[in-house]
Amino acid sequence: MTTILAPCPRCGTTNRIPAVKQHLSPRCGRCHTGLDLRSQAVPVPLDDSDFAAFVAAAPLPVLVELYSPTCGPCHTLAPVIAVLARRYFGRLIVAKVDVSRARATAARFDVRGVPTLVFLAGGRVVDEVAGAVSEAALADWVERQLARR
């Protein structure tokens, strides 16, 4: 499980926040002060067992990167996806799905090549992009999708 270590700005306690819960307004376990995770946001790793439930319950639109760990363009895109997770924190949830382990999820989106990026809102596919895309082009695409909401 991917976690974020977030220090509390009030009492200094280090809090472990699961990546799948980073968008749920986490609070310090000791003093209950709200934690700002914008600078530490990470893509949420999902698989077949939790993908559908996570997307259905997501309070924000979800950008899903369907990737393979053996894919060169996916490795090139990984830092861009991490930047988008921080840049759009609070407006968008960024998730990653390893298609070599999550075959049912890959089949759900009829993935024929990786990386494939799927923009979901309300659990429904709004748009998708296949292939490695530059950070600027991807940010423009995300902005257009968010403007539709």
Secondary structure, 3 states (H helix, E strand, C coil): CCEEEEECCCCCCEEEEEHHHCCCCCECCCCCCECCCCCCCCCEEECCCCHHHHHHHCCCCEEEEEECCCCHHHHHHHHHHHHHHHHCCCCCEEEEEECCCCHHHHHHCCCCCCCEEEEEECCEEEEEEECCCCHHHHHHHHHHHHHHC
